[in-house]
């Protein structure tokens, strides 16, 4: 797995029931962009094998 960027570490949920870290609603627009880039990199390099599940369950 890729290291989680420091800018978003406090606004993600690392719950194991999600296929990737879930973004909390309190994230700023800048944090949302960083999160989107992080998820994109996870998908590109294949470090997550649970992409058949929904990203967001809320």
N, C-alpha and C positions, 0 to 999 in steps of 0.2 A: 504494500500500500504506500502511496505517496505521503510525505509529511504534510500535515495540515498547516496551512498558512497561519501565522500568528495573528493576523488581522481578523480572522474569523473564529478562532478557537473558543471564544466566549459566547458565540451565537450559534453553535451547532450542537445537535443532540447525537451523542455517540451510542445510542441504544442499539443493541444487537438485533432487534427485530426489524430494523430498516436495512435495506441492501447497501446504502451509503449513509454517511452522516447527514442528518436532516437539519435544514436551516430553521432557526427559530424566527418567530414573527417580529422580534425586536431588532432584527438586522437592518442596518442602514442601506441605502442604495449602493454605496461603495462596497459594502460587505457582500451584498447580493451579487455584484459583478465578480468579485474575487471568488465567491463560492461557485458561481457558474463556470468560471475558468478552471477551478479545481476539479469539479465534476467532469468537465470535458476532458481533462487530462487523465482522470481515472478511466474513462471510457476508451480513450485512445490507446493507452498502454496495457489495457487488460488486467489491471491489478485487482479488480473486483469481479468475482465470479457469480454474483447474485443479481445481475441486471435484469433478470426475467421478472423480478418483483417490482411493484411501483416504487418510484422514488419518494413520493409524498403520500402519506396515509392520513393526513389531516383534512 
